Amino acid sequence: MPAKRAKTGAKSPRLPRADIGILGGTGLYAIDGIKNVREITLKTPLGDPSDAYIVGVLEGKRVAFLSRHGRGHIHLPSEINYRANVLGFKMLGVRKLISVNSVGSLREEIRPRDIVFADQFFDKTHRRSTFFGEGLAAHIALARPVCAGLSKFLYETAVSLGLRAHLGGTYVCMEGPAFSTKAESRIHRLWGGDVIGMTGATEAKLFREAEICYATMNLATDYDCWHGSEESVSVDLILENLRRNIDNAKALIKKAVAGLPADPDCPDGCGNALQGAIVTDPRLIPAATKRKLAFIIGRYIP
């Protein structure tokens, strides 16, 4: 049965609700088994998200799925409207977000087709990681940039399915779209990086500002170019390993969604990340900025 299509904005009474968000990366453009599907094309105050949101019921839970690069992979990492993507999930009421990323491995023990639940980031991207500015200053704490409870739950679910998984690790986030040079890849290893990608750090910061629990499951597709015994990193190699891993990722997501507790409050404090973080005098924040960020700051700034 085809999805019902709807266009909606921030104030539309038809806006559906979802508790769990799923952000798909390269190769993951849909989740099988979502029922009562509605396809929602959101117009956010910060522009258009990468694609329509697929909203429905998966394993008894209300979910919203979005393809990060758009179906058919039409957006480069630097072209993605990350702020609109995250804001769209916030507008739909999402409290917990499962992100799927394809990454290169910087460690021998992280083999292609392993899953890494990274818990740290080294951000090499340029000015794409905050909702704030335009007369509003805020500074969130980011020492622990993922939701530890959600990440551990996903890892334990992966292990229960017999998948080779790693809990924790540092994700180096580069601008792209070219892959690393050998010199860069070696430096990333010296910095303590475990995997490398082009989107994770940006999203981690924005989901924290949006007070949404965030965890990232990273599908290792290759050894990056530091690993002399491996063939050079190529799109063909990455896509072949993704094809082998994507079914595992879908199975993991379905089982995780089914078992996720419905607790509204995150013990890690993700849902209160902005408390005390806004430093601008509310009387000085431009009205236009307040309107654009109403879904983000509305609890704190009327």
N, C-alpha and C positions, 0 to 999 in steps of 0.2 A: 504493500500500500504506500503510495507516494506521500512525502511529508507535506503537511499543510504549510503554506507560506504566509508570512505576515511581516509587514514593515511597522516598526514602532519606535518611539522615542522615549525620553526620560519620563515624561508625564503620562504616557499612554496607559489607560486602565486595562488594556489587553496584555500587558507585559507579564509573561509567565514567570514562575519562580523555580529555582533549582537550589539544592543544598550543596551538591558536589560538582565541581568543574573539572573538565578533562581538556588539556591543551595538547593537541597532537602535533608532532614534528614531521620531519621528512619520512615519507612512507606510510604515515598513520593519518589518513584522511577521513576515516569513519570508524565507528565502534559498532560491531554487530550486536544485535539483540536489544537495542533501544526501542521501546514500545511507546505508543501514543505520541508519535513524533510530531513536533512543530519546528519548522525552519524559520528562525527569527532574524530578520535583517535589521540590526540596530543602527540608529543614527545617534551617536553619542555627542556630548558637547565638545569632545576632543577629536572629532573626526570619525572616519569609518574604520571598523575593525577589519581584520584580514579576510573575513568571509562571514557568511551567515552562521548563527549559532544553532546547533541541533539540540533541541530541548525535548526531553521525554523521561521515560522511566526505565531504569536499568537495574535489574536484580532488586526491584522493589523500592529503589531510591530515585528521587528526582535529580536528574543530571543535566548539565549543559556541556556540549562538546564544541570546540572550535579548532579549526585547522590553522595553525600558526602562519604557514606560508600560503594559505589559500589552497583550495582543492585544485590539483594540477600543478602545485608548487610554482606560483607566479611571483612571489615576493622574495627578494634577497633579504638576508638578515638585517642589513642596514636600511631597508625600505619598509620594514614592518612598522605599523603604527602600534607600538607596544602599549602606549598609554590608553588608546581606544580599546584594545583587546582586553586589558585588565579592567578598565572601567565598565566594559560591557558585562563581564562576569559579576562585578559588584552590583550593577543595575538589576541583574537577574537574581540577586540574593545569595550568591554562592558564598559559602563559608570555608570550604576546603577545596584545594586545587591540586590535582595530580598532573604534573607536566611530564611529557615524554620528549626526550632529546636524543638525537644521534650525536655521538662524540668519537674522537680519536683517543686511543689509549696512550698514556705516557709512561706506563709501568709494565714490566714483563708479566707480572702476575695478573694483570687485567687483560684477558684475552679477547680477541674479537668475538662478538656475540655474548659477552658477559654483560650483566646489568649492574650499574654503579649508582648507589643512592648518595650522591654528593652532598656534603654538609657545609662546604666552604667554597668561596669564589675568589678569583683574582681577576679583576675587571680591567681589560685593556681597551674597552670601547670608548666612544667619544660622545658625551653629553646627550644620552638618550635614556637616563635611568631615574627620572623623578617627575612627579606630578607638580612639584612646587616651583615657584618663581612668579613673575608677573605680579609683584607686590605682596607675595605670601612666602615667608621663610619658615621651613620646618626641618628638623634634623632627627631622623629616627635612629634608634640603636640597631646595629646590624652585626654585632659580634657573632651571633648565631643566626645566620640568614635563612635557614629552613626550619620548618616545624619539626622538631625532633620526634615528637610522638607519631605524627603522620608518616615520616620517613621510616621510622623503625617498624611501624605496622606494615608498610609496603614491602620492606625487606623481608620480614617474617613470612609474608604471604608468598613472596618469590621462592623462599626456601621451602615452604610447604608444597610448592608445585614442582620441586626438584630442579629449579633453575639455578645456574651458577651466578651468585650475586655477591656484592660487596657493600657493606654498610659504612658510609663515611668516605671522605676523599675531597680533594680540592679540584674544582672545575676552573680551568683557565678560559676566560671568555675573550675571544679576539674579534676584531671588527669584520674580517673577511672582505669580499667573498672568496679570495684565493686561500688555499691551504697554506700551512706554515712552510718556510724554508727550513732546511736542515739545521741551520744555525739557530733559528728561532725555536725549533722543536727541542734542541738540546738545552737552550736557556730555560725553557718552560719546565723541563725536568729538574734543572738545578734549583729553580724557584720552589720546588716542592709540588708541582702540579701532578695530578693523577690522570685527569682526562682533559680534553680540550674541545671547545665548541664555540658557537657564535651567538647564542641567544640567552643562556641560562642566567647569567649575572644580572642582566637588564631586568628580566622578569622577576627574579627573586626580590630585588629592591622595590619594584612597583607593587608586587603583591603584599609585601610587608607594609608599605605606605597605605595600601588599601585595606589593611587589617584582615587579610585572608590567609588562612593557613596554607602553606605552600611546601610541596616536596617534589623533587625531580628524580625521575628514573631515567638514567642515561644508558642508551644502548650502544655499546662499543662496536664500531664497525671496522676498525683498522688499528694499526700500531703507530699512526702518524708516520712521519718520514725519518724519525730518529733511529728506527729499528732496521739496521742494515740488512738483516736476513729476509725481511719482508719485501714484497713487491711495492712499488711506489703507490702512494695514495691516489686513487682515481675515483671518479663518480661511479664507474662500473663496479669496482670493488666494494664501495660503500653500499650501493643499492643491492648487490647480491647478498651481503651480510645482513642488511636490513630485511630483505625478503625472508631470510631464515629466522630472524628474531621477532618479526612483527606479530606473528601468531602467538608467541610466548607473551609479548607485551599485552595483547588483547585479553588473553586468558588471565593474566595477572590483574589487569584493571577490573575485569568482571568479578573475580573472586574478592578483590579488595573492596570494591564498592558494596558488595553484598554484606561484608563483615564489618564495615566501618561503623563505629558507634555513633549514635545520633546526638551525642552531648553537644549542647550549643556553645559551651565555653571551653576555650583551649587552655589547658594547664600551662602551656609554654608562653602564654601571654600574647599570642599573635593577634587576637581580636581587640587588643587595647594598645597597639603599637604607637598610635598617635597621641596617647595620653601624655601630656607634658612636653610633646615634641614641637608644637607650634609656638614660635617665638614672636611673631608679629602681633602688634596691638590690633585686636579685632576691629577697632574703629578705623584703622588705616588700610584694611584689606579692600581692594577695589571690588565693587559690587559685581562686576563681570567675572572676576576670579571666583568669588563666592558661588555664583550661579554655575559656572563650569564644573566646580569641584564639590557641588552639593552632596553627591553620593559618597565622597571621600571624607569631607570635613564636617558634614552636617551635624554629627553628634557633639562637636566641640565649638563650632562657629555657626550661630543661627543664620 
